[in-house]
Amino acid sequence: MKIILKSTLLFAILFFTLTSQAQIAKVLDEVSAVVGDKIILKSYIEEQRVQMLRQRYYSDKDLRCEILEDQLYTKLLTNQAEIDTVEVGDRDIENELERRLSYFIGQLGSEEKVEEFFSKSIIDLKEEFRGTIRDQMISQKMQHEITQGITVIPTEVRRFYDNLSKDSIPTIPTTYEFQKITKYPVIDEMDVLEVKTRLEEFKKRISEGDNFASLAVLYSADVNTAKRGGELGYVGRGDLVPEFATVAFKLQKNEVSRIVKTEYGYHIIQMIDRKGERINARHILLKPKIKIEEKNKARNFLDSVRALIMADSISFDDAVAKFTDDKETRNGGGYILNLENNSIRFTQTQVDAAIAYAIKENPEGYITEPFESIDASNKPVLQIIKIRKKIDSHKANLAEDYTHIQEMALEKKKEEHIGTWIKDKKTSTYIRVAKEFHNCDFQYPWIQTEE
């Protein structure tokens, strides 16, 4: 386990604490280590080990030792962050909390399955995970403070690559770069009017005594919150789209808002409670129906655009600039951004399912026929995709994969710097590790010689 490259381990640890407490027998709470005024319990290490094994996490080291070293490093960072007054904002914490919950919803299949797995509601999970995520984000920010000035020059990258053993040279999986042209089906104004009329009827029923939450359960198109009566849980302004936040934060307790239009559809909102700059509200979302004939019009339009490109009457790049409905990608040539690594390259496992099905095993330069998918706002969209670049799986080399090798060299240099930092902080920070862990093959020398 490389401490500076420990995201998989941290991800598992951060999200399985509650589950393990509920589902496994607790060992005696002995102190396994102390860093400054922070302790690491033996029960915590055991809980994480069991849960990570359940998730089929593999390590060629003793997993208890690996978890302990991760915690030693995290506690040292957190301890230093308190000294240096390093903090993270509430908005950043909430965004990270939502990202990780979304990951587990994707892994387990639904919010209901996540709640069943943890034996807690999503709202309760958010409240209980928030502090843990805050501490982890602070430690990550502290690590960034320590390593932010480190860079590598081309000669260092080449030297790093030349010193790699044959077995250490990574295999780069097949990667793709995609461009897209999108077309949203037109929504009929009568369908919008129908949605607004229904929401006005809901407001009238609520004013006459009907329960907002009950109506949300029955009618809201937000499937993630409908089962909770439309309740969002405590959120900050940054967790909400601007149009929604502007209205929601002005509401008084139990007040119901006017109709609010966002990229997701049309809402009415009811304030439940407010704690400083965080509110708990519920909402009902309705979306205008999209007629089949409008989807067909969008499909036919993209068919004609594709025909022009295939006939060399227009380039794909020019077609993006002229025809796409996607404002975010129009100025960028239609390239699709990989949100996992903030690049335009995708491995096969990172490709969206709808795109993967459309491109299948086709070669570089292939342009799909129009197909329907769902955008980030859960709205239907028609699109055509071009495989702009396809690089088959191969052993990494400096000519094709310089950026990847550069990142490896940089991480190696950062690890070495972290090791120096740990040795330095050990002289001014009390660190003690229980004797049963003295035989661990740690990456860094945590054991004091006098122990």
C-alpha positions as CSV (number, residue, x, y, z in Angstrom):
1,M,0.0,0.0,0.0
2,K,1.4,3.4,-1.0
3,I,0.1,6.0,1.4
4,I,-0.1,8.7,-1.2
5,L,-2.1,6.4,-3.5
6,K,-4.5,5.0,-1.0
7,S,-7.9,6.2,-2.4
8,T,-9.4,2.7,-2.6
9,L,-8.5,1.8,1.0
10,L,-9.8,5.2,2.3
11,F,-13.0,4.9,0.3
12,A,-13.8,1.6,1.9
13,I,-12.8,2.7,5.4
14,L,-14.8,5.9,5.3
15,F,-18.1,4.2,4.3
16,F,-18.2,1.0,6.3
17,T,-17.8,2.1,9.9
18,L,-21.5,2.1,10.7
19,T,-22.2,-1.2,9.0
20,S,-19.5,-3.0,10.8
21,Q,-20.6,-1.7,14.2
22,A,-24.0,-3.1,13.6
23,Q,-23.1,-6.4,11.9
24,I,-20.0,-7.9,13.5
25,A,-19.0,-8.8,17.1
26,K,-16.9,-6.1,18.7
27,V,-13.4,-6.9,20.0
28,L,-12.2,-5.4,23.2
29,D,-11.5,-1.7,22.7
30,E,-7.8,-1.7,23.1
31,V,-5.7,1.2,21.9
32,S,-3.6,0.1,18.9
33,A,-1.8,3.4,18.4
34,V,-1.7,7.0,19.6
35,V,-0.8,10.1,17.4
36,G,-0.6,13.3,19.4
37,D,-3.9,13.3,21.3
38,K,-5.7,11.0,18.8
39,I,-6.1,7.3,19.4
40,I,-6.7,4.4,17.0
41,L,-8.7,1.6,18.5
42,K,-8.2,-2.1,17.8
43,S,-11.9,-2.5,17.3
44,Y,-11.8,0.1,14.5
45,I,-9.1,-1.8,12.7
46,E,-11.0,-5.1,13.0
47,E,-14.2,-3.5,11.8
48,Q,-12.6,-2.1,8.7
49,R,-10.7,-5.4,8.0
50,V,-14.0,-7.4,8.1
51,Q,-15.8,-5.0,5.9
52,M,-13.0,-4.7,3.3
53,L,-12.8,-8.4,3.1
54,R,-16.6,-8.4,2.4
55,Q,-15.9,-6.0,-0.4
56,R,-13.2,-8.3,-1.7
57,Y,-10.4,-5.8,-1.2
58,Y,-7.1,-7.4,-2.0
59,S,-3.8,-6.7,-0.5
60,D,-0.5,-8.6,-0.5
61,K,0.2,-7.2,3.0
62,D,-1.4,-7.9,6.4
63,L,-4.6,-6.0,6.1
64,R,-4.6,-5.0,9.8
65,C,-1.1,-3.4,9.3
66,E,-2.3,-1.7,6.2
67,I,-5.3,-0.2,7.9
68,L,-3.2,0.9,10.9
69,E,-0.6,2.6,8.7
70,D,-3.3,4.4,6.8
71,Q,-4.8,5.6,10.1
72,L,-1.4,6.6,11.5
73,Y,-0.8,8.8,8.5
74,T,-4.3,10.3,8.6
75,K,-4.1,11.1,12.3
76,L,-0.7,12.7,11.8
77,L,-2.1,14.9,9.0
78,T,-5.2,15.8,11.0
79,N,-3.0,16.6,14.0
80,Q,-0.8,18.9,11.9
81,A,-3.9,20.5,10.2
82,E,-5.1,21.6,13.7
83,I,-1.8,23.2,14.4
84,D,-1.7,24.9,11.0
85,T,-5.5,25.8,11.1
86,V,-6.2,23.9,7.8
87,E,-10.0,23.6,7.3
88,V,-12.5,22.7,4.6
89,G,-15.8,24.4,3.7
90,D,-19.2,22.9,4.4
91,R,-20.1,23.0,0.7
92,D,-17.1,20.9,-0.2
93,I,-18.0,18.4,2.5
94,E,-21.6,18.1,1.3
95,N,-20.5,17.7,-2.3
96,E,-18.1,14.9,-1.3
97,L,-20.8,13.3,0.8
98,E,-23.2,13.3,-2.1
99,R,-20.5,11.9,-4.5
100,R,-19.8,9.0,-2.2
101,L,-23.4,8.2,-1.5
102,S,-24.0,8.2,-5.3
103,Y,-21.2,5.7,-5.7
104,F,-22.7,3.3,-3.2
105,I,-26.2,3.8,-4.7
106,G,-24.6,2.8,-8.0
107,Q,-22.9,-0.2,-6.5
108,L,-25.9,-1.5,-4.5
109,G,-28.5,-0.5,-7.1
110,S,-30.8,1.9,-5.3
111,E,-31.2,4.2,-2.2
112,E,-33.4,1.6,-0.7
113,K,-30.7,-1.0,-0.9
114,V,-28.2,1.4,0.6
115,E,-30.5,2.1,3.5
116,E,-31.1,-1.7,3.9
117,F,-27.3,-2.4,3.9
118,F,-26.6,0.2,6.5
119,S,-29.9,-0.2,8.4
120,K,-30.3,3.6,8.4
121,S,-32.1,6.2,6.3
122,I,-30.1,8.2,3.8
123,I,-30.7,11.3,6.0
124,D,-29.3,9.6,9.0
125,L,-26.4,8.3,7.0
126,K,-25.5,11.8,5.9
127,E,-25.6,13.1,9.4
128,E,-23.4,10.3,10.8
129,F,-20.9,10.3,7.9
130,R,-20.4,14.0,7.7
131,G,-17.9,14.2,10.5
132,T,-15.9,11.3,9.2
133,I,-15.7,12.8,5.8
134,R,-14.8,16.2,7.2
135,D,-11.8,14.7,9.0
136,Q,-10.7,12.8,5.9
137,M,-11.0,15.8,3.7
138,I,-8.9,17.9,6.1
139,S,-6.2,15.2,6.1
140,Q,-6.3,15.2,2.2
141,K,-6.1,19.0,2.2
142,M,-3.1,18.8,4.6
143,Q,-1.4,16.3,2.3
144,H,-2.0,18.7,-0.6
145,E,-0.4,21.5,1.4
146,I,2.7,19.3,2.0
147,T,3.1,18.2,-1.7
148,Q,1.7,21.1,-3.8
149,G,5.0,22.6,-4.7
150,I,6.5,19.3,-6.0
151,T,7.0,18.9,-9.8
152,V,9.0,16.7,-12.2
153,I,10.9,17.8,-15.2
154,P,11.2,15.7,-18.4
155,T,14.7,14.4,-17.5
156,E,13.2,13.1,-14.2
157,V,10.3,11.4,-16.1
158,R,12.7,9.7,-18.5
159,R,15.0,8.6,-15.7
160,F,12.0,7.2,-13.7
161,Y,10.8,5.3,-16.8
162,D,14.3,3.9,-17.6
163,N,14.6,2.7,-14.1
164,L,11.3,0.7,-14.1
165,S,11.7,-3.0,-14.3
166,K,9.9,-4.8,-17.2
167,D,7.3,-6.1,-14.8
168,S,6.7,-2.6,-13.3
169,I,5.8,-1.0,-16.6
170,P,2.0,-0.6,-16.5
171,T,-0.3,-2.0,-19.2
172,I,-2.5,0.8,-20.5
173,P,-6.0,-0.5,-21.2
174,T,-7.8,0.4,-24.4
175,T,-8.8,4.1,-24.2
176,Y,-11.1,6.2,-26.2
177,E,-11.8,9.9,-26.9
178,F,-15.4,10.8,-27.9
179,Q,-17.2,13.7,-29.5
180,K,-20.9,14.1,-29.4
181,I,-23.7,16.0,-31.0
182,T,-26.9,16.2,-29.0
183,K,-30.5,17.2,-29.7
184,Y,-33.1,17.6,-27.0
185,P,-36.7,16.8,-28.0
186,V,-38.9,19.8,-27.9
187,I,-41.3,20.0,-25.0
188,D,-44.8,21.2,-25.9
189,E,-46.1,24.3,-24.1
190,M,-49.3,22.6,-23.4
191,D,-47.5,19.9,-21.5
192,V,-45.6,22.5,-19.5
193,L,-49.0,24.2,-18.7
194,E,-50.4,20.8,-17.5
195,V,-47.5,20.4,-15.1
196,K,-47.9,23.9,-13.7
197,T,-51.6,23.4,-13.3
198,R,-51.1,20.2,-11.3
199,L,-48.5,21.9,-9.0
200,E,-51.0,24.7,-8.4
201,E,-53.6,22.2,-7.5
202,F,-51.2,20.5,-5.1
203,K,-50.5,23.9,-3.5
204,K,-54.3,24.5,-3.1
205,R,-54.8,21.0,-1.5
206,I,-51.9,21.7,0.9
207,S,-53.4,25.0,1.9
208,E,-56.6,23.2,2.6
209,G,-55.0,20.7,4.9
210,D,-53.5,17.9,2.7
211,N,-50.1,16.7,3.7
212,F,-47.2,17.9,1.5
213,A,-45.1,14.7,2.2
214,S,-48.0,12.4,1.2
215,L,-48.4,14.2,-2.1
216,A,-44.6,13.9,-2.7
217,V,-44.7,10.2,-2.1
218,L,-47.6,9.8,-4.6
219,Y,-46.6,12.2,-7.3
220,S,-43.1,13.5,-7.2
221,A,-40.9,12.5,-10.1
222,D,-37.8,12.7,-7.9
223,V,-37.6,9.0,-7.1
224,N,-34.7,9.4,-4.7
225,T,-36.6,11.7,-2.4
226,A,-40.3,10.8,-3.1
227,K,-40.3,7.8,-0.7
228,R,-39.1,10.2,2.1
229,G,-42.0,12.6,1.4
230,G,-39.8,14.7,-0.8
231,E,-37.4,15.5,2.1
232,L,-33.9,16.5,1.1
233,G,-32.1,16.4,4.5
234,Y,-30.0,19.3,5.7
235,V,-28.2,20.9,2.7
236,G,-26.3,24.2,2.0
237,R,-26.8,26.6,-0.9
238,G,-24.0,25.0,-2.8
239,D,-25.8,21.6,-2.7
240,L,-28.8,22.9,-4.7
241,V,-29.1,24.3,-8.2
242,P,-29.2,28.1,-8.0
243,E,-32.9,28.6,-9.0
244,F,-34.0,26.1,-6.3
245,A,-31.7,27.5,-3.6
246,T,-32.7,31.1,-4.2
247,V,-36.4,30.3,-3.5
248,A,-35.9,27.6,-0.8
249,F,-33.7,29.8,1.4
250,K,-36.3,32.6,1.5
251,L,-39.0,30.3,2.9
252,Q,-40.3,30.4,6.4
253,K,-41.0,27.2,8.3
254,N,-43.8,25.2,6.7
255,E,-44.2,27.8,4.0
256,V,-44.8,26.4,0.4
257,S,-43.0,28.1,-2.5
258,R,-44.2,29.3,-5.8
259,I,-43.5,27.0,-8.8
260,V,-39.8,26.9,-9.4
261,K,-38.3,25.9,-12.8
262,T,-34.9,24.2,-12.8
263,E,-33.0,22.0,-15.3
264,Y,-34.7,19.0,-13.7
265,G,-38.3,20.2,-14.2
266,Y,-40.8,22.1,-12.1
267,H,-41.0,22.1,-8.3
268,I,-42.9,23.3,-5.3
269,I,-40.9,23.5,-2.1
270,Q,-41.8,23.4,1.6
271,M,-39.4,24.5,4.3
272,I,-39.0,22.1,7.2
273,D,-36.3,23.6,9.3
274,R,-33.2,25.8,9.1
275,K,-29.9,25.6,11.0
276,G,-27.7,28.6,10.1
277,E,-26.8,28.3,6.5
278,R,-28.2,24.8,6.1
279,I,-31.9,24.0,5.5
280,N,-34.0,20.9,5.5
281,A,-36.8,21.1,2.9
282,R,-39.1,18.9,0.9
283,H,-40.2,19.2,-2.7
284,I,-42.4,17.8,-5.3
285,L,-40.9,17.6,-8.8
286,L,-43.0,17.2,-12.0
287,K,-41.6,16.9,-15.5
288,P,-43.5,17.6,-18.7
289,K,-44.0,14.6,-20.8
290,I,-42.1,14.4,-24.1
291,K,-44.1,13.2,-27.0
292,I,-42.8,10.3,-29.1
293,E,-43.1,12.4,-32.2
294,E,-40.8,15.0,-30.7
295,K,-38.2,12.3,-30.0
296,N,-38.6,11.1,-33.6
297,K,-38.0,14.6,-34.9
298,A,-34.8,14.9,-32.9
299,R,-33.7,11.4,-34.1
300,N,-34.4,12.4,-37.7
301,F,-32.6,15.6,-37.3
302,L,-29.4,13.9,-36.1
303,D,-29.8,11.3,-38.9
304,S,-29.6,14.1,-41.4
305,V,-26.6,15.7,-39.6
306,R,-24.9,12.3,-39.6
307,A,-25.6,11.9,-43.3
308,L,-24.0,15.3,-44.1
309,I,-20.9,14.3,-42.1
310,M,-20.6,10.9,-43.7
311,A,-20.9,12.6,-47.2
312,D,-18.1,14.9,-46.2
313,S,-20.4,17.9,-46.6
314,I,-19.4,19.1,-43.2
315,S,-16.8,18.1,-40.6
316,F,-17.9,16.7,-37.3
317,D,-16.2,19.6,-35.5
318,D,-18.2,22.1,-37.6
319,A,-21.4,20.1,-37.1
320,V,-20.9,20.3,-33.3
321,A,-20.5,24.1,-33.5
322,K,-23.5,24.5,-35.7
323,F,-26.0,21.9,-34.4
324,T,-25.4,20.5,-30.9
325,D,-27.7,21.5,-28.1
326,D,-25.1,20.8,-25.4
327,K,-23.8,24.2,-24.4
328,E,-21.1,22.8,-22.2
329,T,-19.4,20.8,-25.0
330,R,-20.1,23.1,-28.0
331,N,-17.1,25.3,-27.5
332,G,-14.9,22.3,-26.7
333,G,-15.5,20.6,-30.0
334,G,-18.1,18.2,-28.6
335,Y,-15.5,16.3,-26.5
336,I,-17.0,14.3,-23.6
337,L,-15.3,14.9,-20.3
338,N,-14.4,12.0,-18.1
339,L,-15.4,13.2,-14.6
340,E,-13.4,10.4,-12.9
341,N,-10.0,11.9,-14.0
342,N,-11.0,15.3,-15.5
343,S,-9.6,14.2,-18.9
344,I,-11.2,13.4,-22.3
345,R,-9.9,9.8,-22.2
346,F,-12.0,6.9,-21.2
347,T,-11.2,3.2,-20.5
348,Q,-13.7,0.6,-21.5
349,T,-14.9,0.3,-17.9
350,Q,-15.4,4.1,-17.7
351,V,-17.6,4.4,-20.8
352,D,-21.2,5.2,-20.1
353,A,-23.4,2.1,-20.7
354,A,-25.5,3.8,-23.5
355,I,-22.4,4.9,-25.3
356,A,-20.7,1.6,-24.8
357,Y,-23.6,-0.2,-26.5
358,A,-23.7,2.3,-29.3
359,I,-20.0,2.1,-30.2
360,K,-19.6,-1.6,-29.5
361,E,-16.3,-2.8,-31.0
362,N,-16.2,-0.3,-33.8
363,P,-12.9,1.4,-34.9
364,E,-11.5,4.9,-34.6
365,G,-13.5,7.4,-36.7
366,Y,-16.8,5.5,-36.3
367,I,-19.9,7.6,-35.9
368,T,-22.9,6.0,-34.2
369,E,-26.5,6.2,-35.4
370,P,-28.7,8.5,-33.2
371,F,-29.6,6.9,-29.9
372,E,-31.5,8.0,-26.8
373,S,-29.9,8.3,-23.4
374,I,-30.4,10.3,-20.2
375,D,-28.3,13.4,-19.4
376,A,-26.9,14.5,-16.0
377,S,-30.3,16.2,-15.1
378,N,-32.1,12.9,-15.9
379,K,-33.6,14.3,-19.1
380,P,-34.0,12.3,-22.3
381,V,-31.6,13.4,-25.0
382,L,-30.8,12.1,-28.5
383,Q,-27.2,12.0,-29.6
384,I,-24.6,10.8,-32.1
385,I,-21.1,9.8,-30.9
386,K,-17.9,9.8,-32.8
387,I,-14.9,7.7,-31.7
388,R,-12.4,10.5,-32.2
389,K,-9.5,8.4,-31.0
390,K,-9.0,4.7,-30.0
391,I,-5.8,3.5,-28.5
392,D,-5.5,-0.3,-28.1
393,S,-4.2,-1.8,-24.9
394,H,-0.4,-1.7,-24.7
395,K,2.6,-1.5,-22.4
396,A,3.2,2.2,-21.4
397,N,5.8,4.1,-23.4
398,L,7.0,7.6,-23.4
399,A,5.9,8.4,-26.9
400,E,2.2,7.6,-26.4
401,D,1.8,7.7,-22.6
402,Y,4.1,10.5,-21.4
403,T,1.4,12.1,-19.3
404,H,0.6,8.8,-17.5
405,I,4.3,8.1,-16.8
406,Q,4.8,11.7,-15.7
407,E,2.0,11.2,-13.2
408,M,3.7,8.0,-11.9
409,A,7.0,9.8,-11.6
410,L,5.3,12.7,-9.8
411,E,3.5,10.4,-7.3
412,K,6.8,8.6,-6.6
413,K,8.5,11.9,-5.9
414,K,5.6,13.0,-3.6
415,E,5.8,9.7,-1.7
416,E,9.5,10.3,-1.0
417,H,8.7,13.8,0.2
418,I,5.9,12.5,2.4
419,G,8.4,10.0,3.9
420,T,10.7,12.9,4.8
421,W,7.8,14.9,6.2
422,I,6.7,12.0,8.4
423,K,10.2,11.5,9.8
424,D,10.4,15.2,10.6
425,K,7.0,15.3,12.3
426,K,7.9,12.2,14.3
427,T,10.4,14.3,16.2
428,S,7.8,16.7,17.4
429,T,4.7,14.5,17.6
430,Y,4.0,11.8,20.2
431,I,3.5,8.5,18.3
432,R,3.1,5.2,19.9
433,V,2.2,1.8,18.3
434,A,1.1,-1.2,20.3
435,K,3.7,-4.0,20.4
436,E,1.5,-6.5,18.5
437,F,2.0,-4.3,15.4
438,H,5.8,-3.9,15.7
439,N,6.4,-6.7,13.1
440,C,4.2,-5.0,10.5
441,D,5.9,-4.2,7.2
442,F,5.1,-0.5,7.2
443,Q,5.9,1.7,4.3
444,Y,7.3,4.3,6.7
445,P,9.1,3.9,10.0
446,W,6.3,4.5,12.6
447,I,7.9,2.5,15.4
448,Q,10.0,4.4,17.8
449,T,13.3,2.6,18.4
450,E,12.8,2.9,22.2
451,E,9.5,1.0,22.0
